[in-house]
Amino acid sequence: MNLKRVSAVAKKEFIQIMRDARSLGMGIFLPVFLLLLFGFALTLDVDNVPMAIWNQDGSKVSTDFILNFKNSRYFKIIGYFDNYADLIKYLDHSDALMAMVIPKDFSKYIRSDQAAPVQLLVDGSDSNTATIAMGYVNSVILRYNVKFIMDSFAKYGIKNPSVVDMRPRIWFNPDLKSRIFIIPGLIAVIMMIIAALLTSLTVAREWERGTMEQLISTPVRPGELILGKFIPYFAIGFFDLLVAVGMGQYVFNIPFRGSLGLLFLLSSLYLFGTLTMGIFISVVAKNQHLASQLAILSTFLPAFLLSGFMYPISNMPQFIQVVTRIVPARYYLIILRGIYLKGVGFGVLWVQALFLAIFALIMAWLAKKNFIKKVA
């Protein structure tokens, strides 16, 4: 391999990128825009659940019960009503996610040490949100019941009843904030999309503009041409990585507990694979429109849906779980979350690094093998 020819191709590609405002914007500004958009808009937290209440009892006991929901950050009481028609109207218009009906004999049941029935109407059109919200309701009621039992024991002079005292300790994300979970995954998704999309246009552009015939007539070998086109986009991709890591630290306040050097090393491996994948797509497609469509189809959907970014792989059907093993974002996602949140080292992540290395080598080999220096 002649390094002078490689550097000449790389220089040519750099000049071409600088003259193409679309490619430059896609490479530098699009990742920042996507990170800001998804980082602030995408959240799995379910807070301020809108709740409507019909309190038929109207006693102090029922009012104290409602206060448990009013004082919780997970619920937002949007109104008190006195009929089912208004409750159903709010549920139909999605103004309320749930409606609670407290019967008129609620306080009587409580004072007679009986289970007091409470009706909860839930909008189940979004099953995931409804399930989480019902879990919050159960948690509030459980705390209310425990307090009631403890007060009952105290009434009979039993100060320390024998009960299970569970004290959970949450590691890595103590506040259970979805943003801390999402942002490292976003870096994996965005890096794959941008890297493959940028390089998917580079060879196809040469064919469409008619400059590929000039390159073919030169002594530049296929491997030198691919490497020369690879270098500028690797520099842009690494710059995007630095920006993403900086935004995660200073914009989204994501904790970073691992080694920065290890992160950049393994990210370079991932970047190498995604860039050569884009070049392979460009070599095969020979058309910018087709190449960009293939790049989006082969990166965005697998990285977003099959990497474990949004949905746990363990919950997927067995066949889909097998398919996820060929998605490189799956392994890079484990690396990012491991370094960011757990502070683990290479001794834990070497398997994921091995898969990324294999993927990168396969993509580089395919790109080189399919690039033939001749006009069809």
C-alpha positions as CSV (number, residue, x, y, z in Angstrom):
1,M,0.0,0.0,0.0
2,N,1.4,3.4,-1.1
3,L,0.8,6.0,1.7
4,K,1.4,8.9,-0.7
5,R,-1.6,7.7,-2.9
6,V,-3.7,7.2,0.3
7,S,-2.9,10.7,1.5
8,A,-3.7,12.2,-1.9
9,V,-7.1,10.5,-2.0
10,A,-7.8,11.6,1.6
11,K,-6.8,15.2,0.8
12,K,-9.1,15.1,-2.2
13,E,-12.0,13.8,0.0
14,F,-11.3,16.5,2.6
15,I,-11.6,19.2,0.0
16,Q,-14.7,17.7,-1.4
17,I,-16.3,17.6,2.1
18,M,-15.4,21.2,2.8
19,R,-17.0,22.3,-0.5
20,D,-20.1,20.3,0.1
21,A,-22.2,22.1,2.7
22,R,-24.7,19.3,2.9
23,S,-22.1,16.7,3.8
24,L,-20.4,19.0,6.2
25,G,-23.7,19.9,8.0
26,M,-24.7,16.2,8.1
27,G,-21.4,15.3,9.6
28,I,-21.1,18.0,12.2
29,F,-24.4,19.6,13.0
30,L,-26.8,16.7,12.5
31,P,-25.4,14.6,15.4
32,V,-25.7,17.6,17.7
33,F,-29.3,18.2,16.6
34,L,-30.3,14.6,17.0
35,L,-28.7,14.3,20.4
36,L,-30.5,17.4,21.6
37,L,-33.8,16.4,20.1
38,F,-33.8,12.8,21.4
39,G,-32.0,13.7,24.6
40,F,-34.7,16.1,25.7
41,A,-37.7,14.7,24.0
42,L,-37.2,10.9,24.5
43,T,-37.9,9.8,28.0
44,L,-39.2,6.6,29.6
45,D,-40.1,8.3,32.9
46,V,-43.7,8.4,33.8
47,D,-44.3,11.4,36.0
48,N,-47.2,13.7,36.7
49,V,-49.8,11.1,35.8
50,P,-53.0,13.1,35.2
51,M,-55.7,11.8,37.6
52,A,-59.4,12.7,38.0
53,I,-61.1,12.0,41.3
54,W,-64.7,11.5,42.4
55,N,-64.9,11.4,46.1
56,Q,-68.4,10.3,47.1
57,D,-67.4,9.9,50.8
58,G,-66.3,13.5,51.4
59,S,-65.0,12.7,54.9
60,K,-61.6,13.6,56.4
61,V,-60.5,9.9,56.1
62,S,-61.1,9.9,52.3
63,T,-59.4,13.4,52.0
64,D,-56.4,12.1,53.9
65,F,-56.3,9.1,51.5
66,I,-56.3,11.4,48.4
67,L,-53.5,13.5,49.9
68,N,-51.2,10.5,49.4
69,F,-51.7,10.9,45.7
70,K,-51.7,14.7,45.7
71,N,-48.3,14.8,47.5
72,S,-46.7,12.3,45.2
73,R,-44.6,13.6,42.3
74,Y,-45.9,10.8,40.2
75,F,-49.5,12.1,40.1
76,K,-51.2,15.3,39.1
77,I,-54.8,15.7,40.2
78,I,-56.5,17.6,37.4
79,G,-59.9,17.9,39.0
80,Y,-62.6,16.6,41.4
81,F,-65.9,15.5,39.9
82,D,-69.2,14.3,41.1
83,N,-70.4,12.0,38.2
84,Y,-69.2,9.3,35.9
85,A,-69.9,11.3,32.7
86,D,-67.2,13.8,33.4
87,L,-64.7,11.1,34.3
88,I,-65.4,9.2,31.1
89,K,-65.2,12.4,29.1
90,Y,-61.7,13.2,30.5
91,L,-60.6,9.6,29.7
92,D,-62.0,9.7,26.2
93,H,-60.2,13.0,25.4
94,S,-56.9,11.7,27.0
95,D,-57.0,14.6,29.4
96,A,-56.7,12.1,32.2
97,L,-54.8,8.8,32.3
98,M,-56.8,7.4,35.2
99,A,-59.9,8.2,37.3
100,M,-60.4,7.2,40.9
101,V,-63.9,6.7,42.4
102,I,-64.0,6.6,46.2
103,P,-67.4,5.2,47.5
104,K,-69.5,7.0,50.0
105,D,-69.0,4.3,52.7
106,F,-65.1,4.5,52.4
107,S,-64.6,6.0,55.9
108,K,-67.1,3.5,57.5
109,Y,-65.1,0.6,56.0
110,I,-61.8,2.0,57.3
111,R,-63.1,2.6,60.8
112,S,-64.5,-0.9,61.1
113,D,-61.2,-2.4,60.0
114,Q,-62.5,-3.8,56.8
115,A,-61.1,-3.6,53.3
116,A,-62.4,-0.4,51.7
117,P,-63.2,-0.8,47.9
118,V,-61.8,1.9,45.6
119,Q,-62.5,1.9,41.9
120,L,-59.7,2.9,39.4
121,L,-60.5,3.5,35.8
122,V,-57.3,3.4,33.6
123,D,-56.8,4.4,30.0
124,G,-55.0,1.3,28.6
125,S,-54.5,2.6,25.1
126,D,-50.8,3.0,26.0
127,S,-50.3,-0.2,27.8
128,N,-46.7,0.5,29.0
129,T,-47.6,3.8,30.6
130,A,-50.8,2.4,32.1
131,T,-48.9,-0.5,33.7
132,I,-46.3,1.8,35.2
133,A,-49.0,4.2,36.5
134,M,-50.9,1.3,38.1
135,G,-47.7,0.3,39.8
136,Y,-47.4,3.8,41.3
137,V,-51.0,3.5,42.5
138,N,-50.3,0.1,44.1
139,S,-47.2,1.6,45.8
140,V,-49.1,4.5,47.3
141,I,-51.9,2.2,48.5
142,L,-49.3,-0.2,50.0
143,R,-47.7,2.6,52.0
144,Y,-51.1,3.8,53.2
145,N,-52.0,0.2,54.3
146,V,-48.7,-0.2,56.1
147,K,-49.1,3.1,57.9
148,F,-52.7,2.1,58.9
149,I,-51.5,-1.3,60.2
150,M,-48.6,0.4,62.2
151,D,-51.1,2.8,63.7
152,S,-53.4,-0.1,64.6
153,F,-50.5,-1.8,66.4
154,A,-49.6,1.3,68.2
155,K,-53.2,1.6,69.4
156,Y,-52.9,-1.7,71.2
157,G,-49.5,-0.8,72.7
158,I,-47.4,-2.9,70.2
159,K,-44.6,-0.5,69.2
160,N,-42.2,-2.8,67.2
161,P,-44.3,-5.4,65.4
162,S,-42.3,-8.1,63.6
163,V,-42.5,-7.1,59.9
164,V,-40.1,-7.5,57.0
165,D,-37.9,-4.5,56.7
166,M,-36.6,-4.5,53.1
167,R,-34.1,-1.8,52.3
168,P,-33.3,-1.8,48.6
169,R,-30.2,-0.3,47.2
170,I,-30.1,0.6,43.5
171,W,-26.7,0.5,41.8
172,F,-25.5,2.5,38.8
173,N,-28.7,4.7,38.5
174,P,-29.9,5.4,42.0
175,D,-32.6,7.9,41.0
176,L,-33.9,5.6,38.2
177,K,-33.7,8.5,35.6
178,S,-34.3,7.2,32.1
179,R,-32.1,10.0,30.7
180,I,-29.0,8.4,32.3
181,F,-30.0,5.1,30.6
182,I,-31.0,6.7,27.2
183,I,-28.1,9.1,26.4
184,P,-25.3,6.5,26.2
185,G,-27.6,4.5,24.0
186,L,-28.3,7.5,21.8
187,I,-24.6,7.9,21.2
188,A,-24.4,4.4,19.8
189,V,-27.5,4.9,17.5
190,I,-26.5,8.3,16.3
191,M,-22.8,7.3,15.6
192,M,-23.9,4.4,13.5
193,I,-26.5,6.3,11.5
194,I,-24.2,9.3,10.8
195,A,-21.1,7.2,10.1
196,A,-22.8,4.8,7.7
197,L,-24.8,7.6,6.0
198,L,-21.8,9.8,5.4
199,T,-19.6,7.1,3.8
200,S,-22.5,5.5,1.9
201,L,-22.4,8.5,-0.4
202,T,-18.7,8.8,-1.0
203,V,-18.1,6.2,-3.8
204,A,-21.6,6.5,-5.2
205,R,-20.9,10.3,-5.6
206,E,-17.9,9.5,-7.7
207,W,-19.9,7.3,-10.1
208,E,-22.7,9.8,-10.5
209,R,-20.3,12.7,-11.1
210,G,-18.3,10.8,-13.6
211,T,-15.0,11.2,-11.7
212,M,-14.7,7.5,-10.9
213,E,-13.4,6.8,-14.4
214,Q,-10.6,9.3,-13.7
215,L,-9.7,7.5,-10.5
216,I,-9.8,4.1,-12.2
217,S,-7.3,5.3,-14.7
218,T,-4.8,6.3,-11.9
219,P,-2.4,3.8,-10.2
220,V,-4.5,4.0,-7.0
221,R,-5.4,0.5,-5.8
222,P,-8.9,-0.4,-4.4
223,G,-7.6,-0.7,-0.9
224,E,-5.8,2.6,-1.1
225,L,-8.9,4.4,-2.5
226,I,-11.1,3.0,0.3
227,L,-8.6,3.9,3.0
228,G,-8.1,7.4,1.6
229,K,-11.9,8.0,1.6
230,F,-12.2,6.4,5.0
231,I,-9.7,8.8,6.8
232,P,-11.6,12.1,6.5
233,Y,-14.9,10.5,7.7
234,F,-13.1,8.8,10.6
235,A,-11.9,12.3,11.6
236,I,-15.4,13.7,11.4
237,G,-16.9,10.7,13.2
238,F,-14.3,11.0,16.0
239,F,-15.1,14.7,16.3
240,D,-18.8,13.8,16.6
241,L,-17.9,11.3,19.3
242,L,-16.0,14.0,21.3
243,V,-19.0,16.4,20.9
244,A,-21.5,13.6,22.0
245,V,-19.4,12.7,25.1
246,G,-19.0,16.4,26.0
247,M,-22.8,17.0,25.7
248,G,-23.5,14.0,27.8
249,Q,-21.3,15.3,30.5
250,Y,-22.1,19.0,30.5
251,V,-25.6,19.3,28.9
252,F,-27.3,16.1,30.2
253,N,-25.2,15.6,33.4
254,I,-24.7,11.9,32.7
255,P,-22.3,10.3,35.2
256,F,-19.0,9.0,33.7
257,R,-17.4,6.3,35.9
258,G,-15.1,4.5,33.6
259,S,-11.9,5.1,31.5
260,L,-12.1,7.8,28.9
261,G,-9.2,6.2,27.0
262,L,-11.0,2.8,26.9
263,L,-14.1,4.5,25.6
264,F,-12.3,6.3,22.8
265,L,-10.4,3.1,21.9
266,L,-13.5,0.9,21.6
267,S,-15.5,3.7,20.0
268,S,-12.8,3.9,17.3
269,L,-13.3,0.2,16.7
270,Y,-17.1,0.7,16.4
271,L,-16.6,3.7,14.2
272,F,-14.2,1.8,11.9
273,G,-16.9,-0.9,11.4
274,T,-19.8,1.5,10.7
275,L,-17.7,3.6,8.3
276,T,-16.5,0.7,6.2
277,M,-20.1,-0.6,6.2
278,G,-21.2,2.7,4.6
279,I,-18.4,2.4,2.1
280,F,-19.4,-1.2,1.2
281,I,-23.0,0.1,0.7
282,S,-21.7,2.9,-1.5
283,V,-19.6,0.5,-3.6
284,V,-22.5,-1.9,-4.2
285,A,-25.2,0.8,-4.8
286,K,-23.3,3.2,-7.1
287,N,-26.2,5.6,-6.7
288,Q,-26.4,8.2,-3.9
289,H,-30.2,8.0,-3.4
290,L,-30.2,4.2,-3.2
291,A,-27.1,4.2,-1.0
292,S,-28.6,6.6,1.5
293,Q,-31.8,4.5,1.6
294,L,-29.9,1.3,2.2
295,A,-27.7,3.1,4.9
296,I,-30.8,4.3,6.8
297,L,-32.5,0.9,6.5
298,S,-29.5,-1.1,7.6
299,T,-28.5,1.2,10.5
300,F,-31.4,3.1,12.0
301,L,-33.9,0.3,12.4
302,P,-31.5,-2.3,13.7
303,A,-29.7,0.2,16.0
304,F,-32.9,1.6,17.4
305,L,-35.1,-1.5,17.7
306,L,-32.7,-4.5,17.9
307,S,-29.8,-3.3,20.0
308,G,-31.5,-3.2,23.3
309,F,-31.6,0.6,23.2
310,M,-35.4,0.9,23.6
311,Y,-36.6,-2.6,24.4
312,P,-34.8,-5.4,26.4
313,I,-33.5,-8.1,24.1
314,S,-34.6,-10.7,26.6
315,N,-38.3,-9.8,26.0
316,M,-38.0,-10.3,22.3
317,P,-39.0,-13.6,20.5
318,Q,-36.2,-16.2,20.4
319,F,-35.7,-15.8,16.6
320,I,-35.3,-12.0,16.9
321,Q,-32.9,-12.5,19.8
322,V,-30.7,-14.5,17.4
323,V,-30.9,-11.8,14.8
324,T,-29.8,-9.1,17.3
325,R,-26.4,-10.9,17.5
326,I,-25.4,-9.5,14.1
327,V,-26.3,-5.9,15.1
328,P,-23.0,-4.1,16.1
329,A,-24.9,-1.4,18.0
330,R,-25.9,-4.1,20.5
331,Y,-22.3,-4.7,21.6
332,Y,-21.4,-1.0,21.5
333,L,-24.4,-0.2,23.7
334,I,-23.1,-2.7,26.3
335,I,-19.7,-1.0,26.1
336,L,-21.1,2.5,26.5
337,R,-23.4,1.7,29.4
338,G,-20.7,-0.4,31.1
339,I,-18.1,2.4,30.9
340,Y,-20.4,5.2,31.6
341,L,-22.6,3.9,34.4
342,K,-20.7,0.9,35.8
343,G,-17.1,1.9,35.3
344,V,-16.1,-1.5,34.1
345,G,-12.8,-2.2,32.2
346,F,-11.6,-4.2,29.3
347,G,-11.6,-7.4,31.3
348,V,-15.4,-7.2,31.3
349,L,-15.9,-5.8,27.8
350,W,-13.5,-7.9,25.8
351,V,-16.2,-10.1,24.3
352,Q,-18.1,-7.1,22.9
353,A,-14.8,-5.6,21.6
354,L,-14.1,-8.9,19.9
355,F,-17.4,-8.8,18.1
356,L,-16.9,-5.2,17.0
357,A,-13.4,-6.1,15.7
358,I,-14.8,-9.1,13.7
359,F,-17.6,-6.8,12.3
360,A,-15.1,-4.1,11.3
361,L,-12.8,-6.7,9.5
362,I,-15.7,-8.3,7.6
363,M,-17.0,-4.9,6.4
364,A,-13.5,-3.8,5.3
365,W,-13.0,-7.0,3.4
366,L,-16.4,-6.8,1.7
367,A,-15.8,-3.2,0.7
368,K,-12.4,-4.0,-0.8
369,K,-13.6,-7.2,-2.5
370,N,-16.6,-5.5,-4.2
371,F,-14.7,-2.5,-5.4
372,I,-13.5,-3.4,-8.9
373,K,-11.4,-0.9,-10.9
374,K,-13.2,-1.1,-14.2
375,V,-16.2,0.5,-15.9
376,A,-19.2,-1.7,-16.2
